[in-house]
Amino acid sequence: MPADERVLCIPTSHFHALGYFHGGRRTDEAYRAALLDPARFSFHARSQVETDPSFKQLIPYVLLRHDDSLFHYRRGATGTETRLRSLRSLGIGGHISETDAAGPGDPYANGTMRELMEEVTIAANWTERLLGFINDDRTPVGSVHLGIVHLFNLDRAEVRSNEAALADAGFAPIATLSSEREQFETWSQFALEMLA
């Protein structure tokens, strides 16, 4: 991903005005509609906003669940976000690019599906729902990103990693993953709490 890629952001002041939170927040329709209002979207050079907390980059964070198990992986050495390497994760996703706005449809939805298909192959049918949001201003990564948590319920546990950045991938019971929560990046820890 080029450093000059333009990525989807909202002003951090907009996020604060709607109701600041730390950790995970389950969605409600009014909050979702206000936070993800396309009139508030703007695209900025990633190289600038990665260290500018006046913007929150919107990051889809897709959880893949089959029955009582979740897809999980370890972030490999080839991942673009060096600050998260070697940590365990539950979420699939990444930045929404200005190129996702070039075609028809919603740029956020377009980017979410592009990121998902780049990172994994899902050989199953699924239903999707928006679970909530994640914010963690305690870390340099978290202070410039806002996670939007999507839950995909799969009819089969058939998911394959497409990238070396997603190592040791597979499904495990949610209860097992919860007992190992300290091994996971903070967003995954918040996601486990939201699923509890």
DAHUQUI-V398746 format. One record per pair of residues at least 12 apart in sequence whose C-alpha atoms are under 10 Angstrom apart, sorted by the first residue. I is the first residue (numbers start at 1). J is the second residue. Records with the same first field share a line. If there is no record, write none. Layout:
I->J + J
This chain:
1->46 + 80 + 95 + 97
2->45 + 46 + 47 + 80
3->45 + 46 + 47 + 48 + 50
4->44 + 45 + 46 + 47 + 48
5->43 + 44 + 45 + 46 + 47 + 95 + 96 + 97 + 98 + 99
6->42 + 43 + 44 + 45 + 46 + 47 + 48 + 49 + 95 + 96 + 97 + 98 + 99
7->41 + 42 + 43 + 44 + 45 + 46 + 47 + 49 + 57 + 58 + 59 + 94 + 95 + 96 + 97 + 98 + 99 + 100
8->40 + 41 + 42 + 43 + 44 + 45 + 46 + 49 + 55 + 56 + 57 + 58 + 59 + 95 + 96 + 97 + 98 + 100 + 101 + 107 + 108 + 111
9->40 + 41 + 42 + 43 + 44 + 45 + 46 + 49 + 54 + 55 + 56 + 57 + 58 + 59 + 95 + 96 + 97 + 144 + 145 + 146
10->35 + 36 + 37 + 38 + 39 + 40 + 41 + 42 + 43 + 44 + 54 + 55 + 56 + 57 + 58 + 145 + 146
11->40 + 41 + 42 + 53 + 54 + 55 + 56 + 57
12->52 + 53 + 54 + 55 + 56 + 57 + 143 + 144 + 145 + 146
13->53 + 54 + 55 + 56
14->34 + 35 + 40 + 54 + 55 + 56
15->34 + 35 + 36 + 55 + 56 + 146
17->35
18->30 + 31 + 34 + 35
19->31 + 35
20->135
21->133 + 134 + 135 + 136 + 137
22->133 + 134 + 135 + 136 + 137 + 138 + 190
23->133 + 134 + 135 + 136 + 137 + 186 + 187 + 189 + 190 + 191 + 193 + 194
24->131 + 132 + 133 + 134 + 135 + 136 + 147 + 148 + 149 + 187 + 188 + 189 + 190 + 191 + 192 + 193 + 194
25->131 + 132 + 133 + 134 + 135 + 148 + 149 + 190 + 191 + 193 + 194
26->130 + 131 + 132 + 133 + 134 + 149 + 191 + 194 + 195
27->130 + 131 + 132 + 133 + 148 + 149
28->130 + 131 + 132
29->130
31->132 + 133
32->130 + 132 + 133 + 148
35->133
36->58 + 108 + 148
38->106 + 107 + 108
41->57 + 58 + 107 + 108
42->55 + 57 + 98
43->57 + 96 + 97 + 98 + 101
44->57 + 97 + 98
45->97 + 98
46->95 + 97
49->144 + 145
50->140 + 141 + 142 + 143 + 144 + 145
51->140 + 141 + 143 + 144
52->140 + 143 + 144
53->137 + 140 + 141 + 142 + 143 + 144 + 145
54->143 + 144
55->143 + 144 + 145 + 146
56->135 + 142 + 143 + 144 + 145 + 146 + 147
57->94 + 95 + 96 + 142 + 143 + 144 + 145 + 146 + 147
58->94 + 95 + 96 + 108 + 144 + 145 + 146 + 147 + 148
59->92 + 93 + 94 + 95 + 96 + 108 + 111 + 112 + 115 + 133 + 134 + 145 + 146 + 147 + 148 + 149
60->91 + 92 + 93 + 94 + 95 + 96 + 108 + 109 + 111 + 112 + 113 + 115 + 116 + 130 + 133 + 146 + 147 + 148 + 149 + 150
61->90 + 91 + 92 + 93 + 94 + 95 + 112 + 115 + 116 + 130 + 131 + 132 + 133 + 134 + 146 + 147 + 148 + 149 + 150 + 151 + 187 + 188 + 191
62->90 + 91 + 92 + 93 + 94 + 112 + 113 + 115 + 116 + 128 + 129 + 130 + 131 + 147 + 148 + 149 + 150 + 151 + 152
63->89 + 90 + 91 + 92 + 93 + 128 + 131 + 149 + 150 + 151 + 152 + 153 + 188 + 191 + 192
64->90 + 91 + 92 + 122 + 126 + 128 + 150 + 151 + 152 + 153 + 154 + 157 + 159 + 171
65->90 + 126 + 151 + 152 + 153 + 154 + 155 + 156 + 157 + 171 + 172 + 173 + 174
66->124 + 126 + 152 + 153 + 154 + 155 + 156 + 157 + 158 + 171 + 172 + 173
67->153 + 154 + 155 + 156 + 157 + 173 + 174
68->153 + 171 + 172 + 173 + 174 + 175
69->157 + 170 + 171 + 172 + 173 + 174 + 175 + 176 + 177
70->90 + 91 + 152 + 153 + 154 + 157 + 170 + 171 + 172 + 173 + 174 + 175 + 176 + 177 + 192
71->89 + 90 + 91 + 92 + 157 + 158 + 159 + 160 + 169 + 170 + 171 + 172 + 173 + 174 + 177
72->88 + 89 + 90 + 91 + 92 + 166 + 167 + 168 + 169 + 170 + 171 + 172 + 177 + 184 + 188
73->86 + 87 + 88 + 89 + 90 + 91 + 92 + 161 + 165 + 166 + 167 + 168 + 169 + 170 + 171 + 184
74->86 + 87 + 88 + 89 + 90 + 164 + 165 + 166 + 167 + 168 + 169 + 170 + 183 + 184 + 185
75->87 + 88 + 89 + 90 + 164 + 165 + 166 + 167 + 168 + 169 + 184 + 185
76->88 + 163 + 164 + 165 + 166 + 167 + 168
77->164 + 165 + 166 + 167
78->163 + 164 + 165 + 166 + 167
79->163 + 164 + 165 + 166
80->94 + 165
81->94 + 141 + 165
82->141
83->139 + 140 + 141
84->141 + 184 + 185 + 186
85->165 + 185
86->165 + 166 + 167 + 183 + 184 + 185
87->182 + 183 + 184 + 185 + 186
88->166 + 167 + 168 + 169 + 180 + 181 + 182 + 183 + 184 + 185 + 186 + 188 + 189
89->166 + 169 + 181 + 183 + 184 + 185 + 186 + 187 + 188 + 189 + 191
90->169 + 171 + 177 + 184 + 185 + 187 + 188 + 189 + 191 + 192
91->116 + 147 + 149 + 150 + 151 + 185 + 187 + 188 + 191
92->112 + 115 + 116 + 117 + 118 + 119 + 120 + 149 + 150 + 166
93->111 + 112 + 113 + 114 + 115 + 116 + 117 + 118 + 119 + 120 + 147 + 148 + 149 + 150
94->111 + 112 + 114 + 115 + 116 + 119 + 147
95->108 + 111 + 112 + 115 + 145
96->108 + 109 + 110 + 111 + 112 + 113 + 114 + 115
97->110 + 111 + 112 + 114 + 115
98->111
99->111
100->112 + 113 + 114
112->148 + 150
116->162
117->161 + 162
118->161 + 162 + 163
119->160 + 161 + 162 + 163 + 164 + 165 + 166
120->159 + 160 + 161 + 162 + 163 + 166
121->158 + 159 + 160 + 161 + 162
122->154 + 156 + 157 + 158 + 159 + 160 + 161
123->154 + 155 + 156 + 157 + 158 + 159 + 160
124->153 + 154 + 155 + 156 + 157 + 158 + 159
125->152 + 153 + 154 + 155 + 156 + 157 + 158
126->151 + 152 + 153 + 154 + 155 + 156
127->151 + 152 + 153 + 154 + 155
128->150 + 151 + 152 + 153 + 154
129->149 + 150 + 151 + 152 + 153
130->148 + 149 + 150 + 151 + 152
131->148 + 149 + 150 + 151 + 152 + 191 + 194 + 195
132->147 + 148 + 149 + 150 + 151 + 191 + 194
133->146 + 147 + 148 + 149 + 150 + 187 + 190 + 191 + 194
134->146 + 147 + 148 + 149 + 186 + 187 + 188 + 190 + 191 + 194
135->147 + 148 + 186 + 187 + 190
136->186 + 187 + 190
138->186
139->186
142->186 + 187
146->187
147->187 + 191
149->187 + 191 + 194
151->191 + 195
157->170 + 171 + 172
158->170 + 171
159->171
174->192 + 195 + 196
175->192 + 196
177->189 + 192
178->191 + 192 + 193 + 195 + 196
181->193
